[in-house]
């Protein structure tokens, strides 16, 4: 019979051979915890800010929606004054305004909501001209239009053939020109009501003139920019 092979006992390190943590390691660990605790508020705030500046996030949509409604309300002031002869909604650059009591009554005034609706329509139509077409959409429309090859201009045919050839050549241009005319109408209406309702050149102080000009342009553009930001998240 063969003798059983003796089992080899694993050598266990003695407590004296175990690595001991030094004071420097404990201090480094403590420093990391302190830095982490101090940086937590900063990290938290940075994540909140990122929600408002990163496209596609809920905060980004909220910024666009707030910008659109505030801009629309600022633009409503001009529509309200010029088209419906209402008192100014805001006190700045005005000799009189509707007052806080007037603001309480505004939600029950149908003309105010009509002014607000007109203003919102203006902001949306102007924002469409600011945004333009999506590059992919423009590319697809261009590629689709190339499949229609126009034959040479007919000669010796009746006038009806020439007219139909012209319609084929100008297909889609009527809608394009109409869209441009509509956009021009809304921009003209917005500029007219803004500067008629709040004319910066009635002042004599150059600083006041510049401030009123800046406010007019800001009130015109705030709604369009807000709508564009909100639309990009759709």
Buried (B, 14 or more C-beta within 10 A) or exposed (E): EEEEEEEEEEEEEEEEEEEEEEEEEEEEEEEEEEEEEEEEEEEEEEEEEEBEEEEEBEBBBBBBBBBBBBBBBBBBBBBBBBBEEBEBBBEEBBEEBBEEEBEEEBEEBEBBEBBBEBBBEBBBBBBBBEEEEEEEEEEEEEEEEEEEEEEEEEEEEEEEEEEEBEEEEEEEEEEEEEEEEEBEEBBEBBBEBBBEBBEBEEBEEEEEBEBBBEBBEEBBBBBBBBBBBBBBBE
